[in-house]
Amino acid sequence: VPVKEEKPKYWTTNIMTSLNFGQTYLFQWVAGGYNTVTLSGNADLSFNYEKDKVIGMNRLQMEYGFMWSADKPIIQKTKDRIYLESKWGYQTGVKNLSYSANLDFRTQFSKSYDYKVPGKEDPTTEDWKAARLLKSGLFAPGYLNIGIGALWTPAKWVSINFAPISGGVVLVDIPELRETYGMEPTKYDDSGKAIEWRESRGEFGAQLKGDMSWVINDAFTYTTQIS
């Protein structure tokens, strides 16, 4: 009976998700505090590739959470993040050193606000919404970076990528936030005051990024990144 050869696996995947719920209920409690309800979730997906001299590391992180507190009749966002990262390398003649190309993109799912206390007694939900200040939103800002350089992997648990040639784009899709994030004015009124700004801004520079991941046991893994 011929033995069937197992096909080599070049891709490895890892998916971690969590859903967290919390509640604080205070009854006849005089030390301070408010009743709260919190809900948050996150997903961390990794897709890695290795074949001959080519290696690839791809990761997508998403998290979102919100809170209701008795002191404010509104739902406040507590977590909001989208982070996509892709690194590819081609091994050089030097051990553990590869030519590399990397891409990363960061933004969020929904709008974020700075909540100011309304100048009214017993403010309503509409009063709280009217007093809040918009800080950010989906693609406002959005950061896209692409770099070319070298990837050093001295051990399986650590990788250091240096991209001396790195270009980036800052995108602000919400017009009223473009001035806040330093976009260039494109239109002025009769008095010379800027009233419209560009949607994006290009940047050029260098990037250094380090990733570390320790597998402690089957149930616990610690990862961190410095950029």
Phi, psi and chi 1 to 4 in degrees:
 res  aa     phi    psi   chi1   chi2   chi3   chi4
   1 VAL       -  120.7  180.0      -      -      -
   2 PRO   -66.2  140.5   23.8  -34.3      -      -
   3 VAL   -86.2  124.8  178.6      -      -      -
   4 LYS   -78.2  120.8 -174.1  178.0 -179.5  179.9
   5 GLU   -76.1  134.5  -66.0 -175.2    3.7      -
   6 GLU   -77.4  130.5 -175.0  176.1   -8.1      -
   7 LYS   -68.1  138.8  -67.4 -177.2  179.1 -179.8
   8 PRO   -65.0  145.1   23.1  -33.2      -      -
   9 LYS  -105.9  116.7  -64.9 -178.6  179.1  179.0
  10 TYR   -95.8  -20.8  -56.5  118.2      -      -
  11 TRP  -105.4  138.8  -74.3   93.4      -      -
  12 THR  -126.4  139.3   57.3      -      -      -
  13 THR  -124.3  152.1   61.3      -      -      -
  14 ASN  -147.5  126.6 -175.7   51.0      -      -
  15 ILE  -128.7  124.7  -61.0  175.3      -      -
  16 MET  -125.9  132.7  -66.4 -175.0  -69.2      -
  17 THR  -134.2  156.4   60.8      -      -      -
  18 SER  -152.3  152.1   69.9      -      -      -
  19 LEU  -134.5  123.6 -176.9   64.2      -      -
  20 ASN  -123.0  133.9  -54.0  -69.7      -      -
  21 PHE  -129.0  137.2  172.7   79.4      -      -
  22 GLY  -141.8  150.3      -      -      -      -
  23 GLN  -144.7  136.0 -177.9 -179.9   16.1      -
  24 THR  -118.0  123.5  -59.9      -      -      -
  25 TYR  -125.4  122.4  177.8   68.4      -      -
  26 LEU  -114.3  130.5  -54.4  175.1      -      -
  27 PHE  -136.9  124.4  178.6   70.0      -      -
  28 GLN    51.4   48.6  -66.4 -175.1  -16.0      -
  29 TRP  -118.4  123.7  177.1 -104.8      -      -
  30 VAL  -108.8    0.9  -64.2      -      -      -
  31 ALA   -84.3    0.0      -      -      -      -
  32 GLY   101.5  159.3      -      -      -      -
  33 GLY   121.6  170.2      -      -      -      -
  34 TYR  -134.8  153.6  -61.8   97.0      -      -
  35 ASN   -68.5  134.3  -65.3  -23.9      -      -
  36 THR  -139.1  155.1   62.4      -      -      -
  37 VAL  -134.0  130.5  176.2      -      -      -
  38 THR  -127.7  146.7   60.9      -      -      -
  39 LEU  -145.5  131.5 -179.5   65.0      -      -
  40 SER  -151.5  156.6   65.7      -      -      -
  41 GLY  -149.1  157.1      -      -      -      -
  42 ASN  -150.1  158.8   69.1   70.2      -      -
  43 ALA  -138.2  135.6      -      -      -      -
  44 ASP  -129.5  111.2 -170.2  -22.4      -      -
  45 LEU  -116.2  130.4  -61.8   80.2      -      -
  46 SER  -124.5  135.1  -62.4      -      -      -
  47 PHE  -133.0  108.2  -57.0   91.0      -      -
  48 ASN  -114.2  150.5  -60.8  -35.2      -      -
  49 TYR  -133.2  140.8  178.6   87.2      -      -
  50 GLU  -152.6  120.3 -175.2  171.4   -1.8      -
  51 LYS  -154.1  124.5  179.9 -177.7  179.5 -177.4
  52 ASP    52.0 -115.8  -59.6  -30.0      -      -
  53 LYS   -97.9    3.7  -66.6 -174.5  176.0 -176.7
  54 VAL  -105.3  132.4  178.5      -      -      -
  55 ILE  -130.6  146.2   56.0  173.8      -      -
  56 GLY  -141.1  136.4      -      -      -      -
  57 MET  -128.2  117.6  -68.2  168.6  -81.0      -
  58 ASN  -128.6  135.1  -51.4  -79.7      -      -
  59 ARG  -146.2  137.9 -172.3  177.5 -175.5 -175.7
  60 LEU  -126.4  121.4  174.9   60.9      -      -
  61 GLN  -117.5  131.3  -59.5  173.8   69.2      -
  62 MET  -137.0  135.1  -60.8  176.0  -68.6      -
  63 GLU  -149.1  148.0   59.1 -179.7  -12.8      -
  64 TYR  -153.8  138.8 -165.5   85.0      -      -
  65 GLY  -158.4  158.0      -      -      -      -
  66 PHE  -148.1  166.5   55.4   86.9      -      -
  67 MET  -140.6  142.0  174.7 -175.4   72.0      -
  68 TRP  -112.8  131.5  175.2   86.3      -      -
  69 SER  -127.6  143.5  177.9      -      -      -
  70 ALA   -65.5  -18.3      -      -      -      -
  71 ASP   -83.0  -10.8   64.5  -38.2      -      -
  72 LYS  -135.8  125.7  -65.0 -176.4 -179.0   71.0
  73 PRO   -82.4   42.7   32.8  -35.9      -      -
  74 ILE  -140.7  159.0   49.3  177.2      -      -
  75 ILE   -92.5  125.8  -66.0  177.0      -      -
  76 GLN  -108.3  138.6  -56.3  169.8   75.7      -
  77 LYS   -78.5  137.4 -171.1  171.5   61.7  172.9
  78 THR  -113.9  -28.3   56.4      -      -      -
  79 LYS  -140.5  141.7  -64.2  179.8  179.1  179.9
  80 ASP  -165.1  112.7 -168.7   -4.3      -      -
  81 ARG  -158.5  135.7 -176.9  171.7 -177.3 -108.2
  82 ILE  -129.8  123.2  -57.7  173.3      -      -
  83 TYR  -138.0  115.0 -178.2   37.7      -      -
  84 LEU  -113.1  131.4  171.9   64.6      -      -
  85 GLU  -138.9  137.4 -179.5 -177.1   24.9      -
  86 SER  -140.9  125.1 -179.3      -      -      -
  87 LYS  -127.5  132.5  -69.4 -172.8  -66.7 -173.6
  88 TRP  -129.3  140.6  -70.0   86.1      -      -
  89 GLY  -136.7  151.4      -      -      -      -
  90 TYR  -126.6  120.3 -175.0   84.4      -      -
  91 GLN   -62.7  137.5  -67.6  179.4    4.1      -
  92 THR   -91.7 -171.7   66.5      -      -      -
  93 GLY   -77.6   -8.0      -      -      -      -
  94 VAL   -93.6  133.7 -179.2      -      -      -
  95 LYS   -59.1  134.8 -174.6  178.6  179.5 -178.8
  96 ASN    66.2   11.3  -60.2  -33.3      -      -
  97 LEU  -118.7  132.6 -172.4   66.3      -      -
  98 SER  -133.6  149.7  -55.1      -      -      -
  99 TYR   -68.9  146.1  -57.1  111.7      -      -
 100 SER  -139.6  154.8   70.4      -      -      -
 101 ALA  -136.4  131.8      -      -      -      -
 102 ASN  -135.5  152.2   72.2   89.5      -      -
 103 LEU  -139.1  137.5  175.4  148.9      -      -
 104 ASP  -143.1  148.6   61.4   71.4      -      -
 105 PHE  -140.1  133.5  178.0   72.9      -      -
 106 ARG  -131.3  135.7  -68.3  178.4  -71.5  128.4
 107 THR  -162.1 -158.6 -171.6      -      -      -
 108 GLN  -144.9  171.4   59.4 -168.1   52.4      -
 109 PHE   -82.8  -41.6  -73.1  100.1      -      -
 110 SER  -142.4  178.7   64.6      -      -      -
 111 LYS   -71.5  146.0  -67.0 -180.0  178.8  179.6
 112 SER  -116.9  147.7  -62.5      -      -      -
 113 TYR  -132.1  152.8  -63.5   92.2      -      -
 114 ASP   -99.8  116.3 -175.3   10.7      -      -
 115 TYR   -90.5  113.5  -71.0   95.2      -      -
 116 LYS   -94.8  145.2  -56.6  -65.8 -176.6 -179.8
 117 VAL   -73.3  123.1  178.3      -      -      -
 118 PRO   -61.7  145.3  -20.2   32.2      -      -
 119 GLY   -83.0   49.4      -      -      -      -
 120 LYS  -138.2  154.6  -63.9 -178.1  178.7 -179.6
 121 GLU   -81.1  138.9  -67.4 -173.6    6.3      -
 122 ASP    49.4   59.3  -60.9  -36.7      -      -
 123 PRO   -64.3  144.5   23.1  -33.2      -      -
 124 THR   -86.9  176.3   64.6      -      -      -
 125 THR   -59.5  -40.4  -61.1      -      -      -
 126 GLU   -66.1  -34.9  -65.6  -55.8  -43.2      -
 127 ASP   -65.2  -42.0  -68.2  -27.5      -      -
 128 TRP   -64.2  -40.7  -82.2   97.6      -      -
 129 LYS   -67.2  -36.6  -71.1 -178.1  177.7 -179.6
 130 ALA   -70.4  -27.7      -      -      -      -
 131 ALA   -86.4  -15.5      -      -      -      -
 132 ARG   -73.6  154.4   64.0 -172.6 -179.2 -178.8
 133 LEU  -115.4  128.6  -60.6  176.4      -      -
 134 LEU   -70.8  129.7  179.8   63.9      -      -
 135 LYS  -110.5  -37.1  -63.9 -165.1  -59.8 -177.7
 136 SER  -165.3  173.8   56.8      -      -      -
 137 GLY  -167.0 -171.7      -      -      -      -
 138 LEU   -61.7  124.3  176.9   63.7      -      -
 139 PHE    58.1   26.6  -57.3  124.6      -      -
 140 ALA  -147.6   78.1      -      -      -      -
 141 PRO   -94.2  168.6   34.0  -36.3      -      -
 142 GLY  -129.5  133.5      -      -      -      -
 143 TYR  -115.9  120.3  -61.4   97.6      -      -
 144 LEU  -118.5  126.0  173.1   65.3      -      -
 145 ASN  -129.3  137.3  -64.7  -66.9      -      -
 146 ILE  -130.3  131.4  -59.7  174.4      -      -
 147 GLY  -138.9  152.8      -      -      -      -
 148 ILE  -125.8  132.7  -62.9  175.1      -      -
 149 GLY  -176.4 -130.8      -      -      -      -
 150 ALA  -133.6  143.5      -      -      -      -
 151 LEU  -117.7  124.2  176.9   65.4      -      -
 152 TRP  -113.6  124.0 -177.5   42.9      -      -
 153 THR  -124.3   80.1   52.4      -      -      -
 154 PRO   -67.7  -20.9   25.3  -34.3      -      -
 155 ALA  -150.1  164.5      -      -      -      -
 156 LYS   -66.1  -22.0  -73.9 -171.0  174.3 -177.8
 157 TRP   -95.8   -0.6   56.9  -87.9      -      -
 158 VAL  -141.9  142.8   61.7      -      -      -
 159 SER  -143.8  139.8   68.3      -      -      -
 160 ILE  -126.4  123.1  -61.4  173.3      -      -
 161 ASN  -116.2  125.7 -171.4   83.0      -      -
 162 PHE  -117.9  121.1  176.7   56.3      -      -
 163 ALA  -118.0   92.5      -      -      -      -
 164 PRO   -68.7  -19.4   26.0  -34.1      -      -
 165 ILE  -113.0  104.4  -57.7  174.2      -      -
 166 SER  -137.9  130.3 -179.2      -      -      -
 167 GLY  -121.5  146.9      -      -      -      -
 168 GLY  -141.5  162.0      -      -      -      -
 169 VAL  -132.1  130.8  175.0      -      -      -
 170 VAL  -104.4  120.7 -178.7      -      -      -
 171 LEU  -110.9  132.5  173.2   68.5      -      -
 172 VAL  -128.3  103.5 -177.8      -      -      -
 173 ASP   -85.0  -14.3 -166.3   45.3      -      -
 174 ILE   -97.1  114.7  -59.5  176.3      -      -
 175 PRO   -54.6  -41.2  -26.9   35.8      -      -
 176 GLU   -71.6   -8.2   55.5  -95.4   39.1      -
 177 LEU  -103.0   -3.7  -67.3  177.9      -      -
 178 ARG   -66.5  -38.7  -69.9  172.1 -175.1  167.9
 179 GLU   -64.5  -39.4 -177.6 -176.7   14.0      -
 180 THR   -58.9  -37.8  -57.6      -      -      -
 181 TYR   -97.3   20.5  -71.5   97.5      -      -
 182 GLY    75.1   29.6      -      -      -      -
 183 MET   -73.7  153.7  -63.5  -63.9  107.6      -
 184 GLU   -78.3  133.1 -178.3 -178.1  -11.8      -
 185 PRO   -63.6  144.1  -20.1   32.1      -      -
 186 THR  -121.9  -13.9   58.5      -      -      -
 187 LYS  -148.1  141.4 -171.8  175.8  179.7 -179.7
 188 TYR  -126.6  154.8  -58.9   83.9      -      -
 189 ASP   -86.7 -174.6   61.4   15.1      -      -
 190 ASP   -63.8  -24.9  -65.6  -23.0      -      -
 191 SER   -88.1   -0.7   65.2      -      -      -
 192 GLY    90.0    7.4      -      -      -      -
 193 LYS   -85.6  134.2 -178.7 -179.0  177.9 -179.5
 194 ALA   -67.1  134.0      -      -      -      -
 195 ILE  -124.6  -12.2   55.6  174.8      -      -
 196 GLU  -140.9  148.5  -69.1 -175.7    9.4      -
 197 TRP  -133.5  159.5  -66.4  -97.1      -      -
 198 ARG   -64.1  155.3  -67.6  178.4   61.9   89.9
 199 GLU   -82.3  -23.8 -175.0  176.8   -4.1      -
 200 SER  -144.0  165.2   61.6      -      -      -
 201 ARG  -141.8  132.3  179.8 -177.7   72.0 -113.9
 202 GLY   -90.7  147.9      -      -      -      -
 203 GLU  -136.6  154.4  -62.8  177.6  -22.8      -
 204 PHE  -139.4  138.3 -179.2   79.0      -      -
 205 GLY  -179.0 -146.4      -      -      -      -
 206 ALA  -133.1  157.7      -      -      -      -
 207 GLN  -140.3  137.7 -175.1 -176.8   64.4      -
 208 LEU  -124.3  127.7  178.8   64.4      -      -
 209 LYS  -138.4  131.9 -175.6 -178.6  -65.1 -176.2
 210 GLY  -121.6  134.2      -      -      -      -
 211 ASP  -122.3  135.8  -71.1  -86.8      -      -
 212 MET  -133.5  140.1  -73.7  152.3  -80.1      -
 213 SER  -146.6  120.3  178.3      -      -      -
 214 TRP  -113.0  124.2  -68.5  -84.8      -      -
 215 VAL   -92.3  103.0  179.5      -      -      -
 216 ILE   -74.6  -47.4  -51.4  -57.9      -      -
 217 ASN  -159.7 -169.9   51.9   43.8      -      -
 218 ASP   -64.2  -20.3  -68.3  -20.0      -      -
 219 ALA  -109.4  -10.8      -      -      -      -
 220 PHE  -135.4  124.9 -174.8   77.9      -      -
 221 THR  -133.2  135.3  -59.7      -      -      -
 222 TYR  -113.3  125.5  176.1   79.7      -      -
 223 THR  -128.8  148.5   64.0      -      -      -
 224 THR  -152.2  157.5 -172.3      -      -      -
 225 GLN  -139.4  137.2 -178.0 -176.7   85.2      -
 226 ILE  -119.7  128.9  -60.0  172.8      -      -
 227 SER  -131.9      - -179.1      -      -      -
